[in-house]
């Protein structure tokens, strides 16, 4: 899977444009990803990620970095053995592609706006 482009409110993955937050899991795109508490990311918002159990999860916190990742979410990922890389979305997309090019199979959780 490859992120072809990423701008405020839009991410292009393998040629398809998405305008809502999304999860990238293996070779599957889960569009219209919503968090229960909007701009905070909690363990239960990542239930699909925990089912796939990736070695690394790239979290894009939005173009201004407004989505918060509370300590308990970090802890849940750590306890599950999932490395978390948290960056503003434009940088997270680049990290996702870099890890994919290195032969790793990252998962991604991307907030596409603020």
C-alpha positions in Angstrom: 0.0 0.0 0.0 1.3 3.5 -0.9 0.1 7.0 0.1 0.4 8.9 -3.2 -0.5 12.3 -1.8 -1.7 14.0 1.3 -3.2 17.5 1.7 -5.5 19.1 4.2 -8.7 17.0 4.1 -7.6 14.5 1.5 -5.3 11.5 1.3 -4.7 9.5 -1.9 -3.9 5.8 -1.3 -3.1 3.6 -4.2 -4.7 6.1 -6.6 -8.0 6.4 -4.6 -8.9 9.7 -2.9 -10.3 9.8 0.6 -11.7 12.9 2.3 -12.5 11.5 5.7 -10.2 10.1 8.4 -9.0 6.6 7.6 -7.2 3.5 8.8 -4.7 1.6 6.7 -4.5 -2.0 7.8 -2.4 -4.4 5.8 -3.8 -4.1 2.2 -7.2 -2.7 3.5 -8.4 0.9 3.7 -11.0 1.6 6.3 -12.5 4.9 5.2 -14.7 7.2 7.4 -12.8 6.3 10.6 -14.3 8.1 13.5 -13.2 8.5 17.1 -15.7 8.5 19.9 -14.3 11.7 21.3 -13.4 13.6 18.1 -9.9 15.0 18.7 -8.7 12.5 21.2 -7.5 9.0 20.3 -8.4 6.2 22.8 -7.7 2.5 22.8 -11.3 1.7 21.8 -10.9 3.9 18.7 -8.2 1.5 17.6 -10.2 -1.8 18.0 -9.6 -2.6 14.3 -5.9 -2.0 14.7 -5.7 -4.4 17.7 -7.5 -7.1 15.6 -4.7 -6.9 12.9 -1.9 -6.5 15.5 0.7 -4.7 13.4 4.2 -4.3 14.7 4.1 -0.6 14.1 1.2 2.0 14.0 1.7 5.3 12.3 -0.7 7.9 13.8 -1.3 11.1 11.9 -2.6 13.7 14.3 -3.9 16.2 11.7 -2.2 18.9 9.7 -2.0 21.1 12.8 -1.5 18.2 15.2 -4.7 18.7 17.0 -5.7 15.1 17.6 -4.4 14.1 21.1 -3.0 10.7 22.0 -3.5 10.4 25.8 -1.0 8.4 27.9 -3.4 5.5 28.4 -3.5 5.0 24.6 0.3 4.9 24.4 0.3 2.4 27.2 -2.3 0.1 25.6 -0.3 0.1 22.3 3.0 -0.6 24.3 1.4 -3.4 26.3 0.2 -5.0 23.0 3.7 -4.8 21.6 2.7 -2.3 18.9 5.3 0.5 18.3 3.5 3.8 17.9 4.9 6.7 15.8 2.9 9.8 16.2 3.4 12.8 13.9 1.4 15.5 12.1 -0.4 13.8 9.2 1.8 15.1 6.4 4.9 13.7 8.1 3.1 10.5 9.2 2.2 9.8 5.5 5.9 10.1 4.6 6.9 7.8 7.5 4.3 5.3 6.4 5.7 5.2 2.9 9.3 5.0 4.2 8.5 2.0 6.4 6.6 0.3 3.6 9.6 0.8 1.2 11.9 -0.8 3.9 9.7 -3.9 3.7 7.9 -3.3 7.0 4.1 -3.6 7.0 2.9 -0.6 9.1 -0.7 0.2 10.0 -1.9 3.8 9.8 -4.5 5.9 11.6 -4.8 9.2 9.9 -6.8 12.4 10.9 -7.0 14.4 7.7 -8.0 17.9 8.9 -7.0 20.0 11.8 
